[in-house]
Amino acid sequence: MEEKHPTLSRHRGTLTLVLLALTFVMSAAAGPFSTRRTAPKSETPLRVACVGNSITYGYGLTHRDTECYPARLQERLGKGYDVRNFGHSGTTLLRRGHRPYIAQEVYRNALDFRPDIVMIHLGINDTDPRNWPFFRDDFTKDYIALVDSFRAANPKARFFLARMSPISHRHHRFLAGTRDWHKLIQRAIERVAAATGAHLIDFYEPLLPHPEMLPDGLHPDKAGAALLADVVYAALTGDHGGLQLPAGFSDNMVIRRHQPFTVNGRADAGAVVMAEFAGQKHKTTADADGRWQVTFAPVAAGTNYNLSVSSGRQTLRLRNIAAGEVWLCSGQSNMAFPLRNAVGAERALAAADDADLRLLNLLPRWDTDNSEWDSTALDSVNRLLYLRNDGWQTATRENVGNVSAVAYHFARMLRDSLKVPVGLIVNAVGGSTTESWIDRRTLEDEFPELLNDRFGHNVMVMPWVVERMRKNIARATDKLQRHPYQPTYLFDAGIRPLKGCAVDGVLWYQGESNAENMEIHERLFPLLLRSWRTYLGEPDLPFYTVQLSSINRPSWPWFRESQRRMAEALKGVYMAVSSDVGDSLDVHPRHKQPIGERLARLVLHHERGFAHLTPCGPSAPRATLHKGAEVEVSFQWSRGLTTSDGQAVRTFEVAGADEVFHPVAATLHADRVRLHCPEVERPVWVRYGWQPFTRANLVNAEGLPTSTFRIAVEGAKP
């Protein structure tokens, strides 16, 4: 892979906050344990050789001599180190590659330098089709030979091998082998680090959430180079910023009851960490990458638990922790819709004071409304600082007004039914797309076409979404400006910071910004499930979804049906119907309490042993021929089948093979519905509630509504 791509250099400050945000996603290290090291006390500085390709060299940087990562590393390390840049553009690790590093003069200069520390970042150019397909069998031995050559020059040298920085989907060979070969080479580098006793560090994860730092899809800009320097500095010195806890930990937090409580964090390499919780004490040591973890035995539901974590002179204390239920509430504007604007808000707010209902309300700093963002907003969005985290709060009438109305009413019903503390983590963003909540690696592997979304050049994105993004970033000067609606953005800004926060499940209310193409959404939603379940470490994490409501938008009946079918087919996914409380003109219907309580019913039935509680309205419809042209429709959860308004059953339709649907007379027979349509001699299809804004009225004895559906008549012959 030749590295001759134009670079758009941008000047941002070193992103220390990025390292903090990535604290809990760094890859596992291989090699010997290293403790924190300060600058050497001798007058002779430690010699550091940065060996690599154009990324080490600083290709594309406006002021390469001062902006490349080795130069920034020298600044950070100070006079006790002598850092030299031995990078060369276009070079391969492979000896038989098209431009082997060992054939370059910089390699000989690096050996003559006799470095005490060797920092190697090679492999990117080995993904070139001229190299890996032909010489892949040589990679491990060639890499070990490179390490051995530096060890011969200085037997006391320490080695740091970097997992390769990302190659963006924008690279012209990304789907022509490069994406897959990059993964294979990463694993080979990990094996080499283990075989040579080198310390493995990560250039991949820190840059992965920041495609804007790779302007040509490959080479880091000034901010990206500074980020790599921070990574190397931490590895060389063991200075990981001292004792830290996950971003989702604070006073008043809620943890899962009757489940092990795992606390992980960062500290300086080799630091001893003492942790105490609920009378339990644990001692551990931070590894070479500064990671540490302890696990406390489960505790019963309750409050006033305290956590103390200390290392050296640092102590972090979290007070008033509760053990109970923890639910992540996400999606777009109908999940974000605040309690203060919902029907019944005055009554709900008057009764909102509840010390055992806790809120981690991650609100957007800037609304994605029809406005142009200023330079501060644009820069902060690029730094993934879009959601504000003010820590956990106990519910009061003063603070719940800004909380999701759906999530709040869900929590109230759980509180009333379970009599335990309930914690809500809310990170919904109005207008957000499904793809914005999925991690980059998943989309790169499963749906890379969606990553090529540059504010209007991807026809798979709804026009409204594109127009709003363009409006918000109209003042941007950065050609790679980010926006929360873009693929992967909200995963990086809203899910990554929750690493280490265990939840009982997810409430998901989203789809409005994907409703014009249900086939694309049917590919994306299962990817979202897999993405979150993998990242949060819960392979069976349940998702409780809300079906889109009623509004006069033509694609919505099909989308609602698609959601219904996915909920039936996907493991651990359940759906609450909302079409009966829609608004023909407003995409934000104000009746949120029924939706929150329907979600709670589902959770209580499926997760908490309330077998007697009817979880939903009539569902899983089956249509069979009854007599002649009469069709009988049966359901689950149809005890006491009736109508919500006492009138005749509405909105059933029947079609023959021509798929021309005719309204039918529907009559109730115990827990079944019979349909008679003289216009259709041979019924083949039945549908119900098939209007964008529907007045469908079929409910069960609990008043829970039936979903929109379209099904085939079993045994029907055209």
Sequence and secondary structure as in RCSB ss.txt:
>XXXX:A:sequence
MEEKHPTLSRHRGTLTLVLLALTFVMSAAAGPFSTRRTAPKSETPLRVACVGNSITYGYGLTHRDTECYPARLQE
RLGKGYDVRNFGHSGTTLLRRGHRPYIAQEVYRNALDFRPDIVMIHLGINDTDPRNWPFFRDDFTKDYIALVDSF
RAANPKARFFLARMSPISHRHHRFLAGTRDWHKLIQRAIERVAAATGAHLIDFYEPLLPHPEMLPDGLHPDKAGA
ALLADVVYAALTGDHGGLQLPAGFSDNMVIRRHQPFTVNGRADAGAVVMAEFAGQKHKTTADADGRWQVTFAPVA
AGTNYNLSVSSGRQTLRLRNIAAGEVWLCSGQSNMAFPLRNAVGAERALAAADDADLRLLNLLPRWDTDNSEWDS
TALDSVNRLLYLRNDGWQTATRENVGNVSAVAYHFARMLRDSLKVPVGLIVNAVGGSTTESWIDRRTLEDEFPEL
LNDRFGHNVMVMPWVVERMRKNIARATDKLQRHPYQPTYLFDAGIRPLKGCAVDGVLWYQGESNAENMEIHERLF
PLLLRSWRTYLGEPDLPFYTVQLSSINRPSWPWFRESQRRMAEALKGVYMAVSSDVGDSLDVHPRHKQPIGERLA
RLVLHHERGFAHLTPCGPSAPRATLHKGAEVEVSFQWSRGLTTSDGQAVRTFEVAGADEVFHPVAATLHADRVRL
HCPEVERPVWVRYGWQPFTRANLVNAEGLPTSTFRIAVEGAKP
>XXXX:A:secstr
               HHHHHHTTT      SS        SSSS EEEEEEESHHHHTTT TTHHHHSHHHHHHH
HH TTEEEEEEE TT BSSTTSSSBGGGSHHHHHHHHH  SEEEEE  GGGGSTTTHHHHGGGHHHHHHHHHHHH
HHH TT EEEEEE     TTSTTIIIIIHHHHHHHHHHHHHHHHHHT EEEESSTTTTT GGG TTSSS  HHHH
HHHHHHHHHHHH    SSB  TT  TT EEETTS EEEEEE STT EEEEEETTEEEEEE  TTSEEEEEE    
SEEEEEEEEEETTEEEEEEEEEEEEEEEEEESHHHH BGGGSTTHHHHHHT  EEEEEEEE EESS  SSS   H
HHHHHHHTT  EE    EEE TTTGGGSBHHHHHHHHHHHHHH S EEEEE   TT  SGGGS HHHHHHH GGG
G  SSSS TTS HHHHHHHHHHTTT   TT   TTSTTHHIIIIIGGGTT   SEEEEE  GGGTT HHHHHHHH
HHHHHHHHHHTT TT  EEEE     S TTHHHHHHHHHHHHHHSTTEEEE  GGG  SS SS S  HHHHHHHH
HHHHHHHS  TTS  SSSEEEEEEE STT EEEEEES TT EETTSS    EEEE TT  EEE EEEEETTEEEE
E TT SS  EEEES SSS    EE TT  B   EEEEEET   
